[in-house]
């Protein structure tokens, strides 16, 4: 009988497939996914964080089921519906900011970032976008063309984008220290801002697909202040790492800032396509009817978004992310310190464990002395993890990205650490072959 994975390969366009192993997923519950055979997989990705509250969360199920039965159309394009308006009002309450603001509702982080950038260009009359090397803001249009990850891989760049280095504490620029690296980056930003051509600066508070990099404390606040001194709006892309995951409702709040524009997605829809950009009316109300998506703001997805926001806040999932993240971080650090299985075989290949809340990265290297990235080990490790019963991906070529559903239990956290340790150790020992991974190019 033809497997689900084989059918997928014969029917789904490769242009939208990013595969690391031959996973087949039939259903899910909480932090567990089930293959057609019934085998359980511990989900340590949450569908790239889109399933932030896990799979089949009752609050989302209830909200969507009720709205499907009484759906007020399928769009917010040419008529107001109570779920879309309610979601926009919820977001204005949940996202800090001052002055009169508006909410764009979209289908994905890609279109929300695209719209935010275009709105800034239109409102300011300026052409140039400041972005960061290794950044990811979307897979289509302007958002893709200002994504450092895509441009570095050969995709077409926007003609008016300038990329700044993202500060990486593990790898400061030119062999210096991270403080001097940050100063140099801010000097570059200041130089470009002073030209008077910058429409906006877009930044991820945690560089996710570029390698799960946590910037030094204070970097975002200095960057925001610098933008403010030139009256340039800062767009904070919270699509992947926001909404309680970093241990606060918003990642930018950890550095004490209130960006002019905040973009949300992935977890906002609880598994359904939904995104939002929250920003000043003076920007978001420009160029009316220039960002039209027929099903954007549809009541079903909007109802899911309202349930997500309400649940995250009322049940303090930010607090849970702090507690669960600390437990998982400690377990991973013990492995890096040499207290794992097989005499700590994994330890000398872990360059660093880093993270914030339930956004964690394990950087794999050839050795700790050189810190040379080991992309091959990362590829084999995630494949082995799948064999051992867990879904985890790598980003930046050599960093295991661990972003489980926020509902993950303590028992599952301990299991996750054991699988990761075993997977790295087995990959080092050659238990994953070239043939196993040759079809899975990943990023």
Backbone torsions as a table, in degrees:
resi	resn	phi	psi	omega
1	UNK	NA	137.8	-179.8
2	UNK	-68.9	130.5	-178.3
3	UNK	-75.1	161.9	176.9
4	UNK	-59.9	-39.2	-179.0
5	UNK	-66.3	-39.3	177.4
6	UNK	-66.2	-41.4	177.0
7	UNK	-62.1	-39.8	177.5
8	UNK	-58.5	-45.8	-178.4
9	UNK	-65.1	-27.6	-178.8
10	UNK	-88.6	-10.2	-173.3
11	UNK	-126.5	-33.9	-177.4
12	UNK	-89.8	131.4	-177.1
13	UNK	-62.1	134.8	179.8
14	UNK	-63.0	-23.0	-178.2
15	UNK	-62.7	-19.4	179.4
16	UNK	-118.2	19.5	178.1
17	UNK	-111.7	132.5	175.8
18	UNK	-130.5	99.8	-170.1
19	UNK	-117.2	141.3	-179.5
20	UNK	-116.6	-16.0	-179.1
21	UNK	-169.7	162.8	-174.3
22	UNK	-81.4	61.9	-177.1
23	UNK	-75.5	138.3	171.7
24	UNK	-123.0	126.6	-176.9
25	UNK	-126.9	122.9	-176.5
26	UNK	-102.0	-34.4	-180.0
27	UNK	-161.3	172.6	-179.3
28	UNK	-154.2	158.4	176.4
29	UNK	-151.0	123.0	-179.9
30	UNK	62.0	-120.6	179.7
31	UNK	-101.2	13.6	-177.0
32	UNK	-116.6	132.9	171.8
33	UNK	-109.4	151.8	-177.6
34	UNK	-121.7	130.1	173.7
35	UNK	-78.6	162.8	177.6
36	UNK	-54.5	-29.8	179.0
37	UNK	-73.3	-13.6	-175.5
38	UNK	99.6	-8.7	178.5
39	UNK	-62.0	138.1	-179.0
40	UNK	-91.2	142.3	174.8
41	UNK	-124.0	125.9	175.2
42	UNK	-76.9	119.0	-174.1
43	UNK	-84.9	109.3	178.1
44	UNK	-108.5	18.6	177.9
45	UNK	-120.1	-31.0	-173.4
46	UNK	55.4	41.8	-179.1
47	UNK	53.1	53.1	-177.6
48	UNK	58.4	35.6	178.4
49	UNK	80.6	-1.3	-178.8
50	UNK	-65.8	-28.8	177.6
51	UNK	-99.0	58.4	-173.6
52	UNK	-59.4	-38.0	179.0
53	UNK	-93.1	18.0	179.2
54	UNK	83.7	-173.7	-174.5
55	UNK	-100.2	127.1	177.5
56	UNK	72.6	34.7	-179.9
57	UNK	-62.1	131.1	-173.8
58	UNK	-59.2	-34.5	-179.3
59	UNK	-66.2	-37.9	179.0
60	UNK	-72.9	-42.6	178.5
61	UNK	-57.3	-46.3	-178.5
62	UNK	-64.4	-45.0	-177.8
63	UNK	-64.6	-43.9	-178.3
64	UNK	-69.6	-43.0	-178.8
65	UNK	-60.1	-45.0	179.6
66	UNK	-64.3	-40.9	-176.8
67	UNK	-72.5	-35.1	177.4
68	UNK	-60.5	-38.7	-179.0
69	UNK	-68.5	-26.1	-175.3
70	UNK	-132.0	39.1	-172.7
71	UNK	-63.3	129.4	177.3
72	UNK	-88.1	73.0	-177.1
73	UNK	76.1	-164.2	-177.5
74	UNK	-134.1	25.5	-174.3
75	UNK	-161.6	157.2	170.1
76	UNK	-113.7	12.8	-173.1
77	UNK	-64.1	-50.2	-174.1
78	UNK	-125.8	13.0	176.1
79	UNK	-155.8	144.5	176.7
80	UNK	-78.6	137.4	171.4
81	UNK	-125.6	149.0	-171.4
82	UNK	-63.4	-31.7	-178.8
83	UNK	-71.3	-42.9	179.7
84	UNK	-65.4	-45.9	179.0
85	UNK	-63.4	-42.9	179.0
86	UNK	-62.6	-40.1	178.3
87	UNK	-64.1	-44.0	178.3
88	UNK	-59.9	-41.8	178.5
89	UNK	-66.1	-39.3	177.5
90	UNK	-61.0	-42.2	-178.8
91	UNK	-67.5	-38.6	177.5
92	UNK	-63.1	-30.9	177.1
93	UNK	-78.5	-36.5	-173.7
94	UNK	-83.7	-27.0	-178.1
95	UNK	-99.7	117.0	-177.7
96	UNK	-66.3	148.9	178.5
97	UNK	172.8	170.1	-178.5
98	UNK	-123.9	162.9	176.8
99	UNK	74.8	-175.0	-179.4
100	UNK	-79.3	126.5	-176.1
101	UNK	-128.1	162.1	178.7
102	UNK	-133.8	161.9	-179.2
103	UNK	-122.7	126.2	168.3
104	UNK	-92.4	129.3	175.8
105	UNK	-106.5	129.2	-178.4
106	UNK	-132.6	-166.9	-177.6
107	UNK	-103.7	-21.7	-178.0
108	UNK	-156.0	164.5	175.7
109	UNK	-60.5	-31.1	179.8
110	UNK	-59.9	-51.1	-177.6
111	UNK	-72.3	-31.1	178.7
112	UNK	-66.7	-42.5	176.4
113	UNK	-66.1	-41.2	178.7
114	UNK	-58.0	-47.5	-179.2
115	UNK	-65.8	-42.2	-179.8
116	UNK	-60.3	-43.0	-179.8
117	UNK	-66.3	-46.2	-179.1
118	UNK	-63.7	-36.8	178.6
119	UNK	-64.8	-39.7	177.7
120	UNK	-63.7	-42.3	179.0
121	UNK	-62.7	-42.5	-178.9
122	UNK	-68.2	-43.5	-175.7
123	UNK	-69.7	-35.5	-176.3
124	UNK	-92.3	-21.6	-175.0
125	UNK	73.6	12.5	-178.9
126	UNK	-105.8	149.9	-172.6
127	UNK	-95.2	-26.1	-162.8
128	UNK	-96.6	140.4	177.3
129	UNK	-111.4	131.5	170.1
130	UNK	-93.2	127.6	179.1
131	UNK	-138.1	-172.8	-174.0
132	UNK	-125.7	143.7	173.1
133	UNK	-58.9	135.4	-179.6
134	UNK	82.6	-1.6	-179.6
135	UNK	-75.7	154.1	175.2
136	UNK	-133.1	121.6	-178.9
137	UNK	-126.0	1.1	176.5
138	UNK	154.4	169.9	-177.4
139	UNK	-112.2	14.2	179.2
140	UNK	-144.2	155.6	167.9
141	UNK	53.6	-144.2	-178.3
142	UNK	-60.1	-38.1	-179.5
143	UNK	-60.6	-38.7	177.9
144	UNK	-71.1	-38.9	-175.4
145	UNK	-73.1	-13.1	174.5
146	UNK	-109.8	14.3	178.0
147	UNK	-93.8	114.6	-178.0
148	UNK	-57.5	-34.8	179.3
149	UNK	-60.1	-46.8	-178.2
150	UNK	-69.9	-44.1	-178.9
151	UNK	-61.9	-40.6	179.6
152	UNK	-64.9	-25.4	-179.7
153	UNK	-90.3	3.5	175.0
154	UNK	105.7	0.2	176.4
155	UNK	-71.4	156.9	-177.8
156	UNK	-66.5	133.8	178.3
157	UNK	-94.3	158.0	173.1
158	UNK	-69.0	139.1	-178.2
159	UNK	-67.0	-18.1	-178.0
160	UNK	-123.6	54.7	174.2
161	UNK	-126.9	140.6	174.8
162	UNK	-120.4	126.1	-179.0
163	UNK	-98.4	129.8	174.7
164	UNK	-101.7	151.8	173.2
165	UNK	-66.7	146.3	174.9
166	UNK	-96.8	131.0	-174.7
167	UNK	-69.8	121.3	-179.0
168	UNK	-114.9	106.7	-177.1
169	UNK	-57.8	-28.6	179.4
170	UNK	-75.3	-28.0	-176.2
171	UNK	-133.4	71.5	177.2
172	UNK	-59.5	152.0	-176.6
173	UNK	-64.8	140.9	172.2
174	UNK	55.4	29.9	177.2
175	UNK	72.1	11.0	-179.3
176	UNK	-87.1	-157.9	177.0
177	UNK	-102.8	167.4	-173.5
178	UNK	-70.0	-30.4	179.5
179	UNK	-64.4	-44.8	179.1
180	UNK	-69.2	-31.6	176.6
181	UNK	-63.6	-46.2	178.4
182	UNK	-61.0	-44.0	179.0
183	UNK	-58.7	-41.5	-179.4
184	UNK	-66.5	-39.3	178.8
185	UNK	-65.5	-44.0	179.1
186	UNK	-64.7	-35.8	176.4
187	UNK	-64.0	-40.9	177.0
188	UNK	-62.9	-45.1	179.1
189	UNK	-60.4	-44.1	179.9
190	UNK	-59.5	-42.5	179.8
191	UNK	-58.7	-45.7	-178.4
192	UNK	-73.1	-39.0	178.2
193	UNK	-61.5	-34.8	-177.3
194	UNK	-69.8	-12.5	179.0
195	UNK	-72.3	-18.2	-177.5
196	UNK	76.2	12.8	-177.6
197	UNK	-107.7	0.1	-172.3
198	UNK	-88.1	120.7	178.5
199	UNK	-80.4	-35.5	-178.3
200	UNK	-169.9	163.3	170.9
201	UNK	-120.2	128.4	-179.9
202	UNK	-114.1	134.0	-174.6
203	UNK	-147.0	145.4	169.2
204	UNK	-91.9	130.9	178.9
205	UNK	-65.8	-23.4	168.7
206	UNK	-133.8	123.7	-179.3
207	UNK	-72.5	106.4	-170.3
208	UNK	-86.8	-75.3	-174.6
209	UNK	-67.8	-15.5	176.9
210	UNK	-81.5	2.6	176.5
211	UNK	130.8	17.7	178.8
212	UNK	49.5	62.0	-178.4
213	UNK	-100.6	128.5	176.4
214	UNK	-96.4	116.1	-178.4
215	UNK	-70.2	158.3	178.0
216	UNK	-61.4	146.8	176.4
217	UNK	-55.8	134.7	178.7
218	UNK	95.5	-15.5	-177.7
219	UNK	-63.1	-47.8	-178.1
220	UNK	-64.3	-38.8	-179.4
221	UNK	-67.0	-39.3	177.1
222	UNK	-67.0	-39.6	179.1
223	UNK	-64.4	-42.7	-179.9
224	UNK	-65.2	-42.9	178.5
225	UNK	-62.1	-39.5	179.5
226	UNK	-64.2	-44.7	176.7
227	UNK	-60.3	-42.9	-179.4
228	UNK	-61.4	-34.2	-179.3
229	UNK	-68.1	-17.3	176.7
230	UNK	-111.9	11.2	-179.9
231	UNK	55.5	41.1	177.7
232	UNK	-108.2	124.3	-179.6
233	UNK	-68.5	139.4	175.7
234	UNK	-100.3	125.2	175.1
235	UNK	-98.2	120.0	177.5
236	UNK	-101.2	113.4	-179.0
237	UNK	-86.0	98.5	-179.3
238	UNK	-99.6	13.0	-171.3
239	UNK	-53.3	-46.3	-173.4
240	UNK	-93.9	-31.9	-169.1
241	UNK	-113.6	3.2	-177.5
242	UNK	-92.0	-164.1	176.3
243	UNK	56.9	61.9	171.7
244	UNK	81.5	-22.2	-174.9
245	UNK	-56.4	-40.5	-177.3
246	UNK	-80.6	4.3	-178.9
247	UNK	99.3	1.1	168.9
248	UNK	-141.7	162.3	-176.7
249	UNK	-58.9	-35.9	179.4
250	UNK	-128.0	137.5	-179.4
251	UNK	-65.4	-35.1	-178.2
252	UNK	-64.1	-25.9	-179.2
253	UNK	-65.5	-23.1	179.4
254	UNK	-65.3	-20.9	177.5
255	UNK	-109.2	11.6	171.7
256	UNK	70.6	30.7	-179.4
257	UNK	-116.7	162.9	171.7
258	UNK	-126.2	93.9	-177.0
259	UNK	-62.1	155.0	177.3
260	UNK	-64.1	-41.3	179.9
261	UNK	-129.1	132.5	177.4
262	UNK	-119.4	128.6	179.6
263	UNK	-111.3	130.1	-178.6
264	UNK	-123.9	156.0	177.8
265	UNK	-171.9	-152.6	178.5
266	UNK	42.9	-96.9	-174.6
267	UNK	-61.0	-21.1	-178.4
268	UNK	-57.5	-35.0	-178.1
269	UNK	-90.3	-2.0	179.4
270	UNK	59.0	30.6	-178.0
271	UNK	105.8	-10.7	176.0
272	UNK	-101.4	155.7	-178.3
273	UNK	-70.8	112.2	-178.1
274	UNK	-158.8	138.1	175.4
275	UNK	-147.6	171.5	179.4
276	UNK	-157.2	149.2	169.6
277	UNK	-127.6	125.4	-177.9
278	UNK	-112.7	122.9	-177.3
279	UNK	-161.4	-179.7	-176.2
280	UNK	-62.0	143.0	176.7
281	UNK	-60.1	-32.1	-179.2
282	UNK	-64.5	-19.6	175.3
283	UNK	-102.7	-47.4	-171.8
284	UNK	-75.9	-17.9	178.4
285	UNK	-95.2	1.1	177.7
286	UNK	-76.3	157.7	177.6
287	UNK	49.4	61.2	179.5
288	UNK	-53.7	144.5	176.4
289	UNK	61.4	29.9	179.1
290	UNK	-104.2	2.9	179.7
291	UNK	-140.7	75.6	-171.9
292	UNK	-106.3	118.4	172.8
293	UNK	-125.0	120.9	-168.9
294	UNK	-55.3	-44.9	-175.3
295	UNK	-93.4	2.5	177.2
296	UNK	-63.8	135.4	-178.0
297	UNK	77.3	15.1	178.7
298	UNK	-64.0	147.7	-171.5
299	UNK	-63.6	-28.8	-177.1
300	UNK	-69.7	-50.9	178.4
301	UNK	-65.7	-38.4	179.5
302	UNK	-63.0	-38.9	177.8
303	UNK	-63.1	-39.7	176.8
304	UNK	-62.1	-43.3	179.2
305	UNK	-61.5	-41.1	178.6
306	UNK	-63.8	-39.9	179.0
307	UNK	-66.1	-38.9	179.2
308	UNK	-62.2	-51.1	-177.5
309	UNK	-61.1	-46.2	-179.4
310	UNK	-60.7	-44.3	-178.0
311	UNK	-67.2	-44.0	-180.0
312	UNK	-58.1	-42.5	-176.5
313	UNK	-77.7	-50.3	-174.8
314	UNK	-66.0	-33.1	-177.9
315	UNK	-100.4	9.9	175.4
316	UNK	49.0	57.3	177.9
317	UNK	-71.2	-20.5	173.6
318	UNK	-63.8	-43.0	176.7
319	UNK	-63.4	-40.3	178.2
320	UNK	-63.9	-39.3	178.6
321	UNK	-63.1	-37.5	177.6
322	UNK	-63.7	-46.9	-177.3
323	UNK	-67.9	-50.1	-179.0
324	UNK	-65.4	-39.5	179.4
325	UNK	-63.6	-39.7	178.7
326	UNK	-64.6	-38.5	179.2
327	UNK	-65.9	-45.4	-178.7
328	UNK	-68.9	-41.0	178.2
329	UNK	-59.2	-45.2	-178.8
330	UNK	-62.4	-40.5	179.6
331	UNK	-65.6	-41.6	179.3
332	UNK	-69.0	-36.5	179.5
333	UNK	-67.8	-34.1	176.5
334	UNK	-61.2	-38.9	177.1
335	UNK	-63.9	-46.0	179.5
336	UNK	-63.1	-27.6	180.0
337	UNK	-84.5	2.0	174.7
338	UNK	95.8	15.6	-177.9
339	UNK	-105.9	24.8	179.1
340	UNK	-89.8	-165.2	-177.8
341	UNK	-74.2	167.0	175.6
342	UNK	47.4	54.0	177.4
343	UNK	57.5	34.1	175.9
344	UNK	65.5	37.6	-177.6
345	UNK	-56.1	-34.4	-176.5
346	UNK	-70.1	-25.4	-166.0
347	UNK	-57.5	-47.4	-173.2
348	UNK	-73.6	-5.3	177.7
349	UNK	-105.1	4.0	176.0
350	UNK	-101.1	110.5	-179.9
351	UNK	-74.9	-33.1	-179.3
352	UNK	-169.2	146.1	165.7
353	UNK	-109.1	128.2	-178.3
354	UNK	-144.2	162.0	177.8
355	UNK	163.9	178.7	179.3
356	UNK	-147.4	116.8	-176.7
357	UNK	61.4	-129.8	179.3
358	UNK	-101.2	37.0	168.1
359	UNK	-118.4	99.7	-172.3
360	UNK	-126.0	146.5	177.7
361	UNK	-132.2	141.0	173.9
362	UNK	-119.5	110.2	-177.0
363	UNK	-87.6	123.7	-178.2
364	UNK	-99.9	132.9	-173.7
365	UNK	-134.0	164.1	176.7
366	UNK	-66.9	-38.4	173.7
367	UNK	-165.8	160.1	-175.0
368	UNK	-73.3	-21.9	-178.8
369	UNK	-71.0	-46.1	-177.2
370	UNK	-89.4	-25.7	-174.3
371	UNK	57.1	25.3	178.1
372	UNK	-66.4	124.2	-178.5
373	UNK	-58.6	138.7	178.9
374	UNK	-115.1	86.7	-178.3
375	UNK	-66.5	-37.1	-178.9
376	UNK	-63.3	-40.9	178.5
377	UNK	-65.0	-39.4	178.6
378	UNK	-62.6	-44.5	-179.9
379	UNK	-60.1	-44.0	-178.5
380	UNK	-73.7	-31.3	179.9
381	UNK	-66.4	-45.4	-178.5
382	UNK	-68.7	-32.1	175.5
383	UNK	-64.9	-45.0	179.8
384	UNK	-65.2	-36.8	177.9
385	UNK	-60.4	-41.3	176.7
386	UNK	-61.7	-42.1	177.9
387	UNK	-61.1	-34.6	-177.6
388	UNK	-87.8	-2.6	172.5
389	UNK	106.1	30.6	177.5
390	UNK	-142.3	147.6	175.4
391	UNK	-102.4	113.2	174.3
392	UNK	-144.2	143.7	-179.3
393	UNK	-117.1	170.4	173.6
394	UNK	-117.3	152.3	177.9
395	UNK	-131.9	160.0	179.6
396	UNK	62.6	14.7	178.3
397	UNK	90.1	-39.1	-171.3
398	UNK	-139.1	14.4	-176.0
399	UNK	-114.7	120.7	173.6
400	UNK	-70.3	122.7	179.4
401	UNK	-99.6	119.1	-175.1
402	UNK	-116.4	105.1	-177.0
403	UNK	-135.8	68.5	-175.6
404	UNK	-69.5	165.4	172.3
405	UNK	-54.6	147.3	-178.4
406	UNK	-66.3	-13.3	-179.5
407	UNK	-89.3	5.9	-178.4
408	UNK	-57.7	139.4	-177.5
409	UNK	-90.4	166.0	177.3
410	UNK	-61.2	-40.6	178.8
411	UNK	-61.6	-41.3	179.3
412	UNK	-69.2	-33.2	176.3
413	UNK	-62.3	-45.2	179.3
414	UNK	-64.5	-39.1	177.7
415	UNK	-64.5	-40.3	179.7
416	UNK	-60.1	-46.0	-179.9
417	UNK	-61.9	-40.7	179.5
418	UNK	-63.5	-43.1	-179.2
419	UNK	-66.4	-41.3	179.5
420	UNK	-63.3	-44.2	177.8
421	UNK	-59.7	-49.8	-179.8
422	UNK	-62.7	-38.0	-177.6
423	UNK	-66.5	-44.0	177.9
424	UNK	-63.9	-46.1	-178.6
425	UNK	-61.1	-44.5	-179.3
426	UNK	-67.7	-37.0	178.2
427	UNK	-65.0	-40.7	176.5
428	UNK	-62.1	-38.3	-176.8
429	UNK	-78.1	-1.4	177.0
430	UNK	84.2	21.6	-178.7
431	UNK	-82.3	-0.6	170.5
432	UNK	-117.1	126.4	-174.0
433	UNK	-95.6	167.0	174.9
434	UNK	-58.3	-40.5	-178.8
435	UNK	-63.1	-36.2	179.8
436	UNK	-59.1	-41.8	-169.4
437	UNK	-105.2	-2.3	-171.5
438	UNK	-62.7	-25.0	-178.3
439	UNK	-90.4	-4.5	-170.8
440	UNK	-116.7	92.4	-173.8
441	UNK	-81.8	-18.4	-178.2
442	UNK	58.3	-141.8	179.3
443	UNK	-72.6	NA	NA
